[in-house]
Amino acid sequence: FNLNPSSLRYWETEFKHLTPRKNKKGDRFYTVAEIKKLQLIYFLLRQRKYTIEGAKDYLKKYKEDAVVRFELVQSLQQLKSFLLQIKADL
């Protein structure tokens, strides 16, 4: 994500559903599901320019649907870039 570790730690305190496993040393280990949640949070905060509170409200409003919506947006963005590449090659 090209973020500072402090940003990730801050997001962990703000978004309660982010709970990476930690070892005795304090290193964080993220599961695939947590990485998907981080992608969604990153998308909301950095690309859609939501505030922390706005992102929390979005996640509360859509709950499980939020991940599906995010994956749909990613799929559409990939399709758009593919079509633009085809257009450029013509």
CORMORA-V823736 format. One line per field, one symbol per residue. phi: phi as a letter, one per 20 degrees, with the letter a starting at -180 (. if undefined). burial: # if it has 16 or more other C-alpha atoms within 10 Angstrom, else .. Layout:
BEGIN
phi->???
burial->???
END
This chain:
BEGIN
phi->.ldfgffffffffedfeecffceffofeceefffffffffffgfeeeemfegfffffffffdkfffffffffffffffffffffffffff
burial->..........#...#..#..................#########....#....##..#......##..#....................
END
